[in-house]
């Protein structure tokens, strides 16, 4: 039997909505799916341990065993630490690096992006985060960071001797799957805008909705599609559905949650993609996939998005506010030549983040760890 590698995370299958037979459609989950594939190719067996809001469970998703640990009415960190203590053998921690986790000494961890860059968080909270990160560095063999911001944070506030203890490895995109070819032909006067994000506060749904109100009122040729997962029964989901149902331009707004395999079709239909994150962002899969499909991107200047977008070259990089998003989207709507040039540069940029490069580097990291 293949040896096991335990992956500890707060989310993989959809334990938010009780749909544990399917992977939740977020960037973290996509990352872990690709990482598990790499682990399998190396002859090891990945076992994902995740927190669950719908009770304990055990599932098999293709080659991945998934074990859900109930944390209802319990502290998440306590349950996460218990997960780590119960799992034998090699471990990869894929969540909560900003919390006071008791790591198994010498393990691997992944930072999927800084999430404490929320301006509303207190200075005391952020100081505690710095202490927790320092503690993680002392306990872990290596931390893989998906963007340069975590690496810079560690160099600024933490102490560590080995410059290779924190490895910068951005997220990736399959540039052979996400291509601009076979783009669907449509009315040349129509503009289709895509929001390929989860319906969540940190992903910028509120400023996007506000900008969408103004765009739809000003440009009758524009349609907007919201393509991302939501959490049913949450206040934000209820607000979004109310906004959607009562909107005066409801006929030009679409909502659809796609599987990983279906998303390429959404990008190919798009003339503009908007990534309006307000905090907690790594090197966004949505951004990379849009770039790979040759779609010009309007991006917030938050987190790892700054590692992907060069303003005016492969996208427009703006502050994550309604006004800035509106102005950037308007610029692209009104300038066809800019859309074409930025789209061509976007596709060229994506090739530097190809999934095959990412897998080769993870293979090296895992080979060193498992040796």
Residue pairs with C-beta under 8 A, 6 or more apart in sequence:
1 45
2 43
2 44
2 45
3 43
3 44
3 45
3 89
3 90
4 44
4 45
4 46
4 47
4 89
4 90
5 39
5 44
5 45
5 46
5 47
5 89
5 90
5 91
5 92
5 370
6 47
6 49
6 87
6 88
6 89
6 90
6 91
6 92
7 32
7 35
7 36
7 46
7 47
7 48
7 49
7 91
7 92
7 94
8 49
8 50
8 80
8 83
8 84
8 87
8 91
8 92
8 93
8 94
8 95
9 28
9 32
9 48
9 49
9 50
9 51
9 94
9 95
10 50
10 51
10 76
10 80
10 95
10 96
11 24
11 26
11 28
11 29
11 50
11 51
11 95
12 23
12 24
12 28
12 29
12 32
12 48
12 50
12 66
13 19
13 20
13 21
13 22
13 23
13 24
13 50
13 59
13 61
13 66
13 68
14 20
14 22
14 23
14 24
14 229
15 24
15 50
15 51
15 52
15 53
15 54
15 57
15 68
16 24
16 53
16 231
17 231
17 232
18 54
20 52
20 54
20 57
20 59
20 66
20 68
21 59
21 61
23 29
23 30
23 33
23 61
23 260
24 229
25 198
25 228
25 229
25 257
25 258
25 259
25 260
26 198
26 229
27 112
27 171
27 282
27 284
27 285
27 286
28 94
28 95
28 112
30 260
30 285
31 94
31 110
31 112
31 146
31 171
31 285
32 48
32 94
33 64
33 260
34 172
34 355
34 358
34 359
35 46
35 92
35 362
36 46
36 48
36 63
36 64
37 63
38 359
38 362
38 363
38 366
39 45
39 46
39 366
40 46
40 63
41 363
42 363
42 366
42 367
42 370
44 370
45 63
45 65
46 63
46 64
46 65
47 64
47 65
47 66
47 67
47 87
48 64
48 65
48 66
48 67
49 67
49 69
49 83
49 87
50 66
50 67
50 68
50 69
51 68
51 69
51 71
51 76
51 79
51 80
52 68
52 69
52 70
52 71
53 71
53 72
54 68
54 70
55 68
55 70
55 72
56 67
56 68
56 69
56 70
57 66
57 67
57 68
58 65
58 66
58 67
58 68
59 65
59 66
59 68
60 66
69 79
69 82
69 83
70 79
71 79
76 96
76 99
77 96
77 99
77 100
77 101
80 95
80 96
80 99
80 101
81 101
81 102
84 91
84 93
84 101
84 102
84 103
84 104
85 102
85 104
90 107
90 108
90 369
90 370
91 103
91 104
91 107
91 108
92 107
92 108
92 109
92 110
93 101
93 103
93 107
93 108
93 109
93 110
93 140
94 109
94 110
94 112
95 112
97 109
97 110
97 111
97 132
97 133
97 136
97 143
98 115
98 116
98 129
98 132
98 133
99 132
100 132
100 135
101 132
101 136
103 109
103 136
103 139
103 140
105 139
106 140
106 141
107 139
107 140
107 141
108 140
108 141
108 142
108 143
108 144
108 365
108 369
109 136
109 140
109 142
109 143
109 144
110 143
110 144
110 145
110 146
111 143
111 144
111 145
111 146
111 150
111 282
112 146
112 282
113 146
113 147
113 149
113 150
113 280
113 281
113 282
113 283
113 303
113 304
114 147
114 149
114 150
114 153
114 280
114 303
115 202
115 279
115 280
116 125
116 126
116 129
117 149
117 279
117 280
117 302
117 303
118 202
118 278
118 279
118 280
119 279
130 157
130 158
133 153
133 154
133 157
133 158
134 157
134 158
134 159
136 143
137 143
137 154
137 158
137 159
137 160
137 165
137 166
140 165
141 165
141 369
142 164
142 165
142 166
142 167
142 365
142 369
143 150
143 154
143 165
143 166
143 167
144 167
144 169
144 362
144 365
145 151
145 166
145 167
145 168
145 169
146 169
146 170
146 171
146 282
146 283
146 304
147 168
147 170
147 282
147 283
147 303
147 304
147 307
148 168
148 304
148 306
148 307
149 303
149 304
149 306
149 307
150 166
151 166
151 168
154 160
154 166
160 166
167 365
169 358
169 361
169 362
169 365
170 283
170 304
170 307
170 308
170 353
170 358
171 282
171 283
171 284
171 285
171 288
171 304
171 353
171 358
172 288
172 353
172 354
172 355
172 357
172 358
172 359
173 285
173 288
173 289
173 291
173 292
173 350
173 353
173 354
173 355
174 292
174 354
174 355
175 292
175 350
175 351
175 353
175 354
175 355
177 264
178 264
178 267
178 289
178 292
178 293
178 350
179 264
179 292
179 293
179 294
180 268
180 293
180 294
180 295
180 343
180 347
182 268
183 268
183 269
184 268
184 269
186 192
186 269
187 221
189 221
190 221
190 222
190 223
191 219
191 221
191 222
191 223
191 271
191 272
191 333
192 222
192 223
192 224
192 225
192 269
192 270
192 271
192 272
193 212
193 215
193 222
193 223
193 224
193 225
193 270
193 271
193 272
193 273
193 274
193 329
194 224
194 225
194 227
194 266
194 267
194 269
194 270
194 272
194 273
194 274
194 290
194 295
195 205
195 208
195 224
195 225
195 226
195 227
195 228
195 273
195 274
195 276
196 227
196 228
196 263
196 266
196 267
196 273
196 275
196 286
196 289
196 290
197 203
197 204
197 205
197 208
197 227
197 228
197 275
197 276
197 277
197 286
198 228
198 229
198 230
199 205
199 226
199 228
199 229
199 230
199 236
199 237
199 240
200 230
200 231
200 236
201 236
201 278
202 277
202 278
202 279
202 280
202 281
203 228
203 276
203 277
203 278
204 275
204 276
204 277
204 278
204 300
204 320
205 236
205 240
207 276
207 278
207 320
207 321
207 322
207 325
208 226
208 274
208 276
208 325
209 240
209 243
210 322
211 274
211 276
211 322
211 325
211 326
211 329
212 224
212 253
213 247
214 322
214 326
215 222
215 224
215 326
215 329
215 330
215 333
216 222
216 224
216 247
216 249
216 252
216 253
217 249
218 330
219 330
219 333
222 252
222 333
223 252
223 253
223 254
224 252
224 253
224 254
225 253
225 254
225 255
225 256
225 266
225 269
225 270
226 240
226 244
226 253
226 254
226 255
226 256
227 255
227 256
227 257
227 258
227 263
227 266
228 257
229 257
230 236
230 237
230 240
230 257
231 237
244 250
244 253
244 255
247 253
256 266
258 265
258 266
263 289
264 289
264 293
267 273
267 289
267 290
267 292
267 293
267 295
268 293
270 290
270 293
270 295
271 295
271 296
271 332
271 339
272 295
272 296
272 297
272 298
272 329
272 332
272 333
272 339
273 286
273 287
273 290
273 295
273 296
273 297
273 298
274 297
274 298
274 299
274 325
274 329
275 284
275 286
275 287
275 290
275 297
275 298
275 299
275 300
275 305
276 298
276 299
276 300
276 320
276 325
277 284
277 300
277 302
277 303
277 305
277 320
278 300
278 302
278 320
279 302
279 303
280 303
281 300
281 302
281 303
281 304
281 305
282 303
282 304
283 304
283 305
283 307
283 308
283 353
284 304
284 305
284 308
287 297
287 299
287 305
287 308
287 309
287 315
288 308
288 350
288 353
290 297
290 346
291 297
291 308
291 314
291 315
291 346
291 347
291 349
291 350
291 353
292 346
292 347
292 350
293 347
294 343
294 344
294 346
294 347
295 343
295 346
296 314
296 315
296 316
296 332
296 338
296 339
296 342
296 343
296 346
297 309
297 314
297 315
297 316
297 342
297 346
298 315
298 316
298 318
298 325
298 328
298 329
298 332
299 305
299 308
299 309
299 315
299 316
299 317
299 318
300 317
300 318
300 319
300 320
300 325
301 317
301 318
301 319
301 320
302 320
305 317
306 317
308 314
308 315
308 349
308 353
309 315
309 316
309 317
310 317
310 349
311 317
312 342
313 342
313 345
313 349
314 342
314 345
314 346
314 348
314 349
315 342
315 346
316 328
316 331
316 332
316 342
318 324
318 325
318 327
318 328
331 338
332 338
332 339
332 342
